[in-house]
Amino acid sequence: MAKNQKEFNTKLYAVIAFFAVLAALLTISVTTFKSKYTAFHPEEVAKTYVDTIVQTGDGYNAYKNTIVSKSSKYGDYIRKYYMYPVIYRDADYSAEKGTDGLKGYNDEAFKGEKTLNDDGSLQGKLIETMYPFYERLITQNGWDDYDLVFKSYFEELVKVRKVIFGDDYISDEVMFTALEANVKTYGETLTGTEDKFDENTGIQTSFKSTGKYQTAYGEDYKLSVKVNSETALDVALYKENCNEALFETYGVSIDDISEVKEFEVQVFSNEALVAATDVLAVKIGMSWYVDNTQTTTDGLYGFYNN
């Protein structure tokens, strides 16, 4: 296995990761439509949230079903509160003022020789070097405290990139590409991978590997998610426990919340119950969103070790 890892083409991996991000942007309208349709049904919102985490350990994209993404695109929220403070760290940046008139480290002037001449190899090396840090971060913390995850990851990314590229350049594209590639790799450690070859060059881009889910539940494992119970909660009592200031960063007023429901969502491997969690969902207007501030997903990571 070690030999296979050494043969891995990091340049091609970087290119694939880059275009994967572009593909995601191109299909955002379809994803948005599906998300809005799902949002009319609270039990589906709860199921989708849990299923996204369970299938590939993807707490990152699960947030698209939460109040974080209610008033703006999820990517814009990440830029505003986590990327721009890094990119414009030596400028007078604030989430309220924005970036107008500011010069950040995404300026072309900060690109050194290695950045200007990189053919994808160094970007691939950055992704590969960052993965153990990402895996450790998620293994130890999960994604519930996204504030910790984003701040820790991007702080480390700036340091690692400077060592590899030798300059201070950093952009949202660099940050998204590295993070989303690491999210994908983490999922593959759970699901396993197959031998794949680039159709144009014939270069092997991935090797067959056995994932943690396969080890725990068998080669033909299948994980499914089911809502076991639904409970309507007292809205007034719920609002008393809300973090209004945090909700404001989401562009959400707690006064707009009209209903609150709690769902027990269970995870099965074939017919066996392997994990469960309670998901809190709130209704704003006609749509439902998972309240990520009061939903804990610890039990959805590492359950395959039980």
For each residue, the residues with C-beta under 8 A, 3 or more apart:
1: 4 5 207 209
2: 5 6
3: 6 7
4: 1 7 8 207
5: 1 2 8 207
6: 2 3
7: 3 4 204
8: 4 5 13 128 206 207
9: 12 13 124 203 204 205
10: 13 14 120 121 124 125 127 128
11: 14 15 119 120 121 124
12: 9 15 16 120 124 198 201 203 205
13: 8 9 10 16 17 124 127 128 181 205
14: 10 11 17 18 120 121 123 124 126 127 177 181
15: 11 12 18 19 120
16: 12 13 19 20 205
17: 13 14 20 21 123 124 127 177 178 180 181 184
18: 14 15 21 22 120 123 177
19: 15 16 22 23
20: 16 17 23 24 180 181 184
21: 17 18 24 25 173 176 177 180
22: 18 19 25 26
23: 19 20 26 27
24: 20 21 27 28 180
25: 21 22 28
26: 22 23
27: 23 24 30 31
28: 24 25 31 32 73
29: 32 33
30: 27 33 34
31: 27 28 34 35 64
32: 28 29 35 36
33: 29 30 36 37
34: 30 31 37 38
35: 31 32 38 39 64 65 69
36: 32 33 39 40 287
37: 33 34 40
38: 34 35 41 44 45 48 65
39: 35 36 45 287 288 289
40: 36 37 286 287 288
41: 38 44 45 288
42: 45 46 230 261 263 281 283 288
43: 46 47 227 230 263
44: 38 41 47 48
45: 38 39 41 42 48 49 65 281 288 289 290
46: 42 43 49 50 227 263 265 279 281 290
47: 43 44 50 51 225 226 227 265
48: 38 44 45 51 52 65
49: 45 46 52 53 62 65 66 279 290 295
50: 46 47 53 54 62 225 265 267 277 279 297 300
51: 47 48 54 55 225
52: 48 49 55 56 58 59 61 62 65
53: 49 50 57 58 59 62 143 297 300 301
54: 50 51 57 223 225 267 275 300
55: 51 52 58 187 191 223
56: 52 186 187 188 190 191
57: 53 54 138 186 187 189 190 301
58: 52 53 55 61 62 183 186 187
59: 52 53 62 63 138 142 143 144 146 297 300 301
60: 63 143 179 180 183
61: 52 58 64 183
62: 49 50 52 53 58 59 65 66 143 297
63: 59 60 66 68 69 74 143 146 292
64: 31 35 61 69 74
65: 35 38 45 48 49 52 62 69 289 290
66: 49 62 63 69 70 289 290 291 292
67: 70 247 250 252 282 284 289 290 291 292 293
68: 63 74 77 146 250 292
69: 35 63 64 65 66 72 73 74 77 289
70: 66 67 250 251 252 284 287 289
71: 250 251 252
72: 69 76 77 80 251
73: 28 69 76 77
74: 63 64 68 69 77 78
75: 78 79 176
76: 72 73 79 80
77: 68 69 72 73 74 80 81 249 250
78: 74 75 81 82 83 150 176
79: 75 76 82 83 84 172
80: 72 76 77 83 84 95
81: 77 78 84 85 95 150 249
82: 78 79 85 86 150 151 154
83: 78 79 80 86 87 154 172 175
84: 79 80 81 87 88 93 95 99 104 172
85: 81 82 88 89 93
86: 82 83 89 105 154 155 158 170 175
87: 83 84 104 105 106 170 171 172
88: 84 85 91 93 99 102 103 104 105
89: 85 86 93 104 105
90: 105
91: 88 102 103 104
92: 97 102
93: 84 85 88 89 97 99 102 104
94: 97 98
95: 80 81 84 98 249
96:
97: 92 93 94 100
98: 94 95
99: 84 88 93 102 104
100: 97
101:
102: 88 91 92 93 99
103: 88 91 107
104: 84 87 88 89 91 93 99 107
105: 86 87 88 89 90 110 168 169 170 171
106: 87 110 169 170 171 172
107: 103 104 110
108: 111
109:
110: 105 106 107 167 168 169 170
111: 108 115 116 167 169
112: 115 116 165 166 167 169
113: 116 117 166
114: 117 118 122 164 165 166 167
115: 111 112 118 122 165 167 169
116: 111 112 113
117: 113 114
118: 114 115 121 122 123 165
119: 11
120: 10 11 12 14 15 18 123 124
121: 10 11 14 118 124 125
122: 114 115 118 125 126 164 165
123: 14 17 18 118 120 126 127 174 177 178
124: 9 10 11 12 13 14 17 120 121 127 128
125: 10 121 122 128 129 164
126: 14 122 123 129 130 157 160 161 164 165 174 178
127: 10 13 14 17 123 124 130 131 177 178 181 182
128: 8 10 13 124 125 131
129: 125 126 132 160 164
130: 126 127 133 134 153 156 157 160 178 182
131: 127 128 134 135 182 185 186
132: 129 135 136
133: 130 136 137 153 156 160
134: 130 131 137 138 153 179 182 183 186
135: 131 132 138 139 182 186 189
136: 132 133 139 140
137: 133 134 140 141 149 152 153
138: 57 59 134 135 141 142 143 149 186 301
139: 135 136 301 302
140: 136 137
141: 137 138 144 145 148 149
142: 59 138 145 297 298 300 301
143: 53 59 60 62 63 138 146 149 297
144: 59 141 292 295 296 297 298
145: 141 142 148 149
146: 59 63 68 143 149 150 292
147: 150 151
148: 141 145 151 152
149: 137 138 141 143 145 146 152 153
150: 78 81 82 146 147 153 154
151: 82 147 148 154 155
152: 137 148 149 155 156
153: 130 133 134 137 149 150 156 157 179
154: 82 83 86 150 151 157 158 175
155: 86 151 152 158 159
156: 130 133 152 153 159 160
157: 126 130 153 154 160 161 170 174 175 178 179
158: 86 154 155 161 162 170
159: 155 156 162 163
160: 126 129 130 133 156 157 163 164
161: 126 157 158 164 165 169 170 174
162: 158 159 165 166 167 168
163: 159 160 166
164: 114 122 125 126 129 160 161
165: 112 114 115 118 122 126 161 162 169
166: 112 113 114 162 163
167: 110 111 112 114 115 162
168: 105 110 162
169: 105 106 110 111 112 115 161 165 174
170: 86 87 105 106 110 157 158 161 174 175
171: 87 105 106 174 175
172: 79 83 84 87 106 175 176
173: 21 176 177
174: 123 126 157 161 169 170 171 177 178
175: 83 86 154 157 170 171 172 178 179
176: 21 75 78 172 173 179 180
177: 14 17 18 21 123 127 173 174 180 181
178: 17 123 126 127 130 157 174 175 181 182
179: 60 134 153 157 175 176 182 183
180: 17 20 21 24 60 176 177 183 184
181: 13 14 17 20 127 177 178 184 185
182: 127 130 131 134 135 178 179 185 186
183: 58 60 61 134 179 180 186 187
184: 17 20 180 181 187 188
185: 131 181 182 188 189
186: 56 57 58 131 134 135 138 182 183 189 190
187: 55 56 57 58 183 184 190 191
188: 56 184 185 191 192 193 206 209 211
189: 57 135 185 186 211 212
190: 56 57 186 187 211 212 213 304
191: 55 56 187 188 211 213 214
192: 188 208 209 210 211 213 214
193: 188 196 206 207 208 209 211
194: 206 208
195: 204 206 207 208
196: 193 204 205 206
197: 202 203 204 205
198: 12 201 202 203 204 205
199:
200:
201: 12 198
202: 197 198
203: 9 12 197 198
204: 7 9 195 196 197 198 207
205: 9 12 13 16 196 197 198
206: 8 188 193 194 195 196
207: 1 4 5 8 193 195 204
208: 192 193 194 195
209: 1 188 192 193
210: 192 214 215
211: 188 189 190 191 192 193 214 215
212: 189 190 215 216 304
213: 190 191 192 216 217 221 223 304
214: 191 192 210 211 217 218 219 221
215: 210 211 212 304
216: 212 213 221 269 304 305
217: 213 214 221 223 269 270 274 304
218: 214 221
219: 214
220:
221: 213 214 216 217 218 269 270
222: 269 270
223: 54 55 213 217 267 268 269 274
224: 267 268
225: 47 50 51 54 265 266 267 268
226: 47 265 266 268
227: 43 46 47 230 263 264 265 266
228: 263 264 265 266 276
229: 263 264
230: 42 43 227 261 262 263
231: 261 262 263
232: 259 260 261
233: 237 238 260 261 262 280
234: 237 238 260
235: 238 239 257 258 259 260
236: 239 240
237: 233 234 240 241
238: 233 234 235 241 242 257 260 282
239: 235 236 242 254 257
240: 236 237
241: 237 238 294
242: 238 239 247 254 293
243: 246 247 293
244: 247 248 254
245: 248 249
246: 243 249 250 293
247: 67 242 243 244 250 252 253 254 293
248: 244 245 251 252 253
249: 77 81 95 245 246
250: 67 68 70 71 77 246 247
251: 70 71 72 248
252: 67 70 71 247 248 256 257 284
253: 247 248 256
254: 239 242 244 247 257
255:
256: 252 253 284 285
257: 235 238 239 252 254 260 282 283 284
258: 235 283 284
259: 232 235 282 283
260: 232 233 234 235 238 257 280 281 282 283 291
261: 42 230 231 232 233 280 281 283 288
262: 230 231 233 278 279 280 281
263: 42 43 46 227 228 229 230 231 278 279 281
264: 227 228 229 276 277 278 279
265: 46 47 50 225 226 227 228 276 277 278 279
266: 225 226 227 228 273 275 276
267: 50 54 223 224 225 273 274 275 276 300 303
268: 223 224 225 226 271 272 273 274
269: 216 217 221 222 223 272 274
270: 217 221 222
271: 268
272: 268 269
273: 266 267 268 276
274: 217 223 267 268 269 303 304 306
275: 54 266 267 299 300 303
276: 228 264 265 266 267 273 299
277: 50 264 265 295 296 297 298 299 300
278: 262 263 264 265 295 296
279: 46 49 50 262 263 264 265 290 295
280: 233 260 261 262 290 291 294 295
281: 42 45 46 260 261 262 263 288 289 290 291
282: 67 238 257 259 260 288 289 291
283: 42 257 258 259 260 261 286 287 288
284: 67 70 252 256 257 258 287 288 289
285: 256
286: 40 283
287: 36 39 40 70 283 284
288: 39 40 41 42 45 261 281 282 283 284
289: 39 45 65 66 67 69 70 281 282 284
290: 45 46 49 65 66 67 279 280 281 295
291: 66 67 260 280 281 282 294 295
292: 63 66 67 68 144 146 295
293: 67 242 243 246 247
294: 241 280 291
295: 49 144 277 278 279 280 290 291 292
296: 144 277 278 299
297: 50 53 59 62 142 143 144 277 300 301
298: 142 144 277 301
299: 275 276 277 296 303
300: 50 53 54 59 142 267 275 277 297 303
301: 53 57 59 138 139 142 297 298
302: 139 305 306
303: 267 274 275 299 300 306
304: 190 212 213 215 216 217 274
305: 216 302
306: 274 302 303
